[in-house]
Amino acid sequence: MADYPAYIHTYKNGRLEKIVEQLFSSLESCQICPRRCKVNRLQNKVGFCKTASLPKIFSFLAHHGEEPPISGAKGSGTIFFSHCNMGCVYCQNYEFSQLGAGREYTFEQLAEVMLKLQGLGCHNINLVTPTHVLPQILKSLELAIPQGLKIPLVYNTSGYELAKIIKLLDGIVDIYLADSRYGDSLVSQRLSQAADYVKYNQEALKEMHRQVGVAEFSDDGLIRRGLIIRHLVLPNRSGHTEKIMKFIAGELSADTYISLMSQYLPYHLASGYPQINRRLKKEEYQEAKEILERYHLLNGWIQESYGEERFAGVNIKPA
C-alpha cells in the first residue's frame, strides 16, 4: 500500500475535503445515522443523539483493554465521545453515552488530541461511538494530517449505521471494530430503541467487509487493516447469537474475526428488564462459543477470564 494509513492518499487527492463538505451539509437536516432526525445541527438543534455542531468528549487515553491486535504493547489511542445514537438500557458507559458527561471540543482541539495520542506512542486512533460526530471527526482529521498524524483510524461503532455513510469512509478508515448486538428486531427495539437495528447493522457490516475485508496483521501482531466484529453475549439468549453468526458466516466470510464478549453486567436501567437483570452464566457463554464452532467461525478471540470487564481474550483457534 503506497500510502498508509489510507487517509493519507485521500487527503492528498482532495477527496477527504469533499467528503467533509458533503457530511457537514447533511447536518443541516441530519441524516447521518438510521434515525434520520432531520434537525439542523449546524444551528445547534439536537435530535436523538443530543449532539449539536461540536463534538463532545468524555475522555481520551492510551487504552490497553481492547483486543490484543488493537491495544498492542503501547495501547490504543482511544477517544470516548459523549452521547450515542443508541439507547441501550444496559449500557456500561451510560454516564457519558446517555447522560452526556464530557465537554465540547473545537475541531482544532480534537486534532490536537489525535496528535497527542500519537505522541504517546499509541498504535492507532480509536474512535469510540463515532457515528453521530463523523463529520466533526473527519474535519479534525483533515486538520491533523498536515501536522503529522500518521497512525490508522479504528472506527469503533455500535453498528447502527447507514451503509451509504460508511461507504464514504472507503479510503479513510483502515480498521473497523463493529458491534453486532442483535439478531432480532423486537429485542433491539426493547433494549436499544432501535427496531431496525438488524437491517442497518447487516447492511453496514457488508459495506465494511467490502472495503477492508478480513483482518490483516503485521509481523508484530498489530492489525493493519480489516474488520473485527464484536458480539456481547446477553443473558437468556437475548441477542440471538446464532442468527448473527449465521449471517456472518453466510454473507461475509467464515474467516471473519469475531470478538465474543462475556462481560455483560446489568448496568444502567437493566434492573427493570427481568430478561437481562443478571450476570451472564458460564453455560450461556459456552453455548455461544459452540455456535461459533458450528458455523466454523474460528478466527478471533474468546474471553480467557470469564466475566472480566477488561478484555482478557485468547485466540479462538490456538496458534
C-alpha positions in Angstrom: 0.0 0.0 0.0 1.6 3.2 -1.2 0.1 5.4 1.5 -0.7 4.0 4.9 -2.9 4.8 6.6 -5.3 5.1 3.7 -6.4 8.6 4.7 -3.0 10.0 3.7 -3.8 9.3 0.0 -7.4 10.5 0.4 -6.1 13.7 1.9 -3.6 14.2 -0.9 -6.0 13.8 -3.7 -8.6 16.2 -2.2 -11.3 13.6 -1.7 -11.2 14.0 2.1 -12.0 17.7 1.8 -15.0 16.9 -0.4 -16.4 14.2 2.0 -16.1 16.6 4.9 -18.1 19.2 3.0 -20.7 16.7 2.0 -21.1 15.4 5.6 -21.3 18.9 7.1 -24.0 19.9 4.6 -26.0 16.8 5.7 -26.1 18.2 9.2 -28.4 21.0 8.1 -31.1 18.2 8.1 -29.3 15.5 9.9 -29.4 12.1 8.3 -26.0 10.8 9.5 -27.5 7.6 11.0 -30.6 5.4 10.6 -32.6 7.7 12.9 -32.6 10.5 10.3 -33.8 13.1 12.8 -33.6 15.9 10.2 -32.8 18.6 12.7 -30.4 21.4 11.8 -27.4 20.6 13.9 -25.4 23.5 12.4 -27.9 25.8 14.2 -27.4 23.8 17.4 -30.6 21.9 17.2 -30.4 18.4 18.6 -32.1 15.1 17.8 -31.8 11.6 19.4 -28.1 11.8 19.9 -28.4 15.2 21.8 -25.3 16.5 19.9 -25.2 19.8 18.1 -22.4 21.2 15.9 -19.4 20.5 18.1 -18.2 17.0 19.2 -18.3 16.3 22.9 -15.6 14.1 24.5 -15.7 12.3 27.8 -12.1 11.2 27.9 -9.1 10.1 25.9 -6.2 7.8 26.8 -3.8 5.1 25.7 -6.1 2.2 26.3 -4.8 -1.3 27.0 -8.1 -3.1 27.4 -9.1 -3.7 23.7 -8.5 -6.8 21.6 -4.8 -7.7 21.5 -4.1 -6.6 17.9 -5.6 -3.2 18.6 -4.1 -2.5 22.0 -0.7 -3.9 21.2 2.1 -3.1 23.6 1.7 0.7 23.7 -2.0 1.0 23.8 -4.8 2.2 21.5 -5.3 5.9 21.3 -8.9 5.9 22.5 -11.3 8.8 22.3 -14.6 8.3 24.1 -17.2 10.5 22.5 -20.2 11.6 24.6 -23.7 10.7 23.6 -24.8 7.9 21.2 -27.4 7.1 18.5 -28.4 4.0 20.5 -30.4 3.8 23.7 -29.2 0.6 25.3 -30.8 0.1 28.7 -27.8 -1.9 29.9 -25.0 0.5 28.7 -22.0 0.4 31.0 -20.9 3.8 29.6 -24.3 5.4 30.3 -22.7 8.3 32.3 -21.4 9.8 29.1 -23.2 7.8 26.3 -26.7 8.7 27.6 -26.3 11.2 30.4 -23.9 13.3 28.4 -20.9 13.7 30.7 -18.0 15.4 29.0 -17.2 18.7 27.3 -17.3 20.1 23.8 -14.1 20.3 21.8 -13.4 22.5 18.8 -12.1 20.8 15.6 -8.6 22.2 16.3 -8.7 20.7 19.8 -9.8 17.3 18.6 -7.0 17.4 16.1 -4.6 18.1 19.0 -6.0 15.1 20.9 -5.3 12.8 18.0 -1.7 14.1 17.7 -1.2 13.8 21.5 -2.3 10.2 21.4 0.1 9.5 18.6 2.8 11.3 20.6 2.2 8.9 23.4 3.2 6.0 21.1 -0.3 4.7 20.6 -0.7 2.3 17.7 -3.9 3.8 16.3 -6.7 6.4 16.9 -9.6 4.5 18.4 -12.9 6.4 17.8 -15.4 5.1 20.3 -19.0 5.8 19.4 -18.1 8.0 16.4 -21.4 7.7 14.3 -23.1 10.9 15.4 -20.0 13.0 15.2 -18.5 11.6 12.0 -18.4 15.0 10.1 -16.6 16.6 13.1 -14.1 13.8 13.3 -13.2 14.0 9.7 -12.8 17.8 9.8 -10.4 17.3 12.7 -8.6 14.6 10.8 -8.2 17.0 7.9 -6.5 19.4 10.3 -4.3 16.8 12.0 -2.8 15.2 8.8 -0.7 18.1 7.7 0.6 18.3 11.3 1.9 14.8 11.1 -0.8 12.4 12.0 0.1 9.0 10.5 -1.4 6.2 12.6 -4.6 4.4 11.4 -8.1 5.0 12.5 -10.2 2.4 14.3 -13.9 3.0 13.7 -15.3 1.6 17.0 -19.1 1.5 16.5 -22.3 0.1 17.9 -23.0 -1.0 14.3 -26.2 1.1 14.0 -25.0 2.8 10.8 -26.2 3.8 7.3 -24.3 1.8 4.7 -24.3 4.8 2.4 -22.4 6.9 5.1 -20.0 4.0 5.8 -19.3 3.9 2.0 -17.9 7.5 2.2 -15.2 6.1 4.6 -13.7 3.9 1.9 -10.1 5.1 1.7 -10.2 6.8 5.1 -10.8 4.1 7.7 -8.5 1.0 7.7 -9.9 -0.8 10.7 -13.5 -1.3 11.6 -14.3 -2.6 15.1 -18.0 -3.0 14.8 -20.7 -4.5 17.2 -23.3 -6.8 16.0 -25.6 -6.6 19.0 -28.8 -8.3 18.0 -30.3 -10.8 15.5 -33.9 -9.9 16.4 -35.7 -6.6 15.8 -38.2 -6.9 18.7 -35.3 -7.3 21.1 -33.3 -4.4 19.6 -36.3 -2.1 20.0 -36.9 -3.1 23.6 -33.4 -3.0 24.7 -31.9 -0.2 22.5 -34.8 1.8 21.0 -33.7 0.6 17.5 -36.3 -1.6 15.9 -34.5 -1.5 12.5 -31.0 -2.4 14.1 -30.7 -5.8 12.4 -31.3 -4.4 8.9 -29.0 -1.5 9.1 -26.3 -3.4 11.1 -26.1 -6.1 8.5 -26.0 -3.7 5.6 -23.2 -1.7 7.2 -21.2 -4.8 8.0 -21.4 -5.8 4.4 -20.1 -2.5 3.3 -17.3 -2.5 5.9 -16.3 -6.0 4.7 -16.3 -4.9 1.1 -14.0 -2.1 1.9 -11.4 -3.7 4.1 -12.1 -7.4 4.1 -10.8 -10.0 6.6 -8.4 -8.5 9.2 -4.7 -8.4 8.2 -1.9 -8.2 10.7 1.7 -7.0 10.8 4.6 -9.2 11.9 4.3 -7.8 15.5 0.6 -8.9 15.7 -1.0 -5.5 15.2 -4.0 -5.1 12.9 -3.2 -3.1 9.9 -6.5 -3.3 8.0 -9.7 -5.2 8.2 -13.0 -5.8 10.0 -13.4 -7.2 13.6 -16.9 -7.9 14.7 -17.8 -7.8 18.4 -20.7 -9.6 19.9 -21.6 -9.2 23.6 -23.4 -12.3 24.7 -26.6 -11.4 26.6 -28.5 -13.4 29.2 -31.3 -15.7 28.1 -30.1 -15.7 24.5 -31.4 -12.2 24.2 -29.0 -11.2 21.4 -29.9 -14.2 19.2 -26.3 -15.1 18.8 -27.0 -17.9 16.3 -28.8 -15.6 13.9 -25.8 -13.2 13.9 -23.2 -15.9 13.4 -25.2 -17.5 10.6 -25.3 -14.1 8.8 -21.5 -13.5 9.3 -20.6 -17.0 8.0 -23.0 -16.9 5.1 -22.9 -13.4 3.9 -19.5 -12.0 4.9 -16.8 -14.7 5.4 -16.2 -17.7 7.7 -12.7 -16.1 8.1 -14.1 -13.0 9.7 -12.5 -12.2 13.1 -15.0 -12.3 15.9 -14.6 -10.9 19.4 -17.0 -12.9 21.6 -17.5 -10.9 24.8 -18.7 -12.3 28.1 -18.5 -9.3 30.4 -22.2 -8.4 30.4 -23.4 -6.9 33.7 -26.8 -5.3 34.3 -25.8 -1.6 34.3 -27.9 1.5 34.0 -31.6 0.6 33.6 -31.2 -3.2 33.2 -32.8 -3.9 36.6 -36.2 -3.0 35.0 -35.8 -5.8 32.4 -36.1 -9.2 34.0 -34.7 -10.9 30.9 -31.3 -9.3 31.3 -31.3 -8.3 35.0 -28.4 -10.7 36.0 -24.9 -11.6 35.0 -24.2 -13.9 32.1 -24.0 -17.6 33.1 -20.9 -19.6 32.2 -23.1 -22.1 30.3 -24.6 -19.3 28.3 -21.2 -18.2 27.2 -20.2 -21.7 26.5 -23.2 -22.1 24.3 -22.2 -19.0 22.3 -18.7 -20.5 21.8 -20.3 -23.7 20.5 -22.3 -21.6 18.0 -19.0 -20.2 16.6 -17.7 -23.7 16.1 -20.9 -24.8 14.4 -20.5 -22.0 11.8 -16.8 -22.6 11.5 -16.0 -19.0 12.7 -12.6 -19.9 14.1 -10.8 -16.5 13.8 -10.9 -14.1 16.7 -10.9 -14.1 20.5 -12.9 -15.5 23.3 -12.8 -14.5 26.9 -10.0 -16.2 28.8 -11.2 -14.9 32.2 -15.0 -15.2 32.3 -16.9 -12.0 33.2 -13.8 -9.7 33.1 -14.8 -6.1 32.3 -11.3 -5.5 30.8 -10.7 -7.5 27.7 -8.8 -10.8 28.5 -9.0 -12.7 25.2 -7.3 -15.6 23.8 -7.4 -16.8 20.2 -10.4 -18.9 19.2 -8.1 -21.0 17.1 -4.9 -21.8 19.1 -1.7 -20.8 17.4 
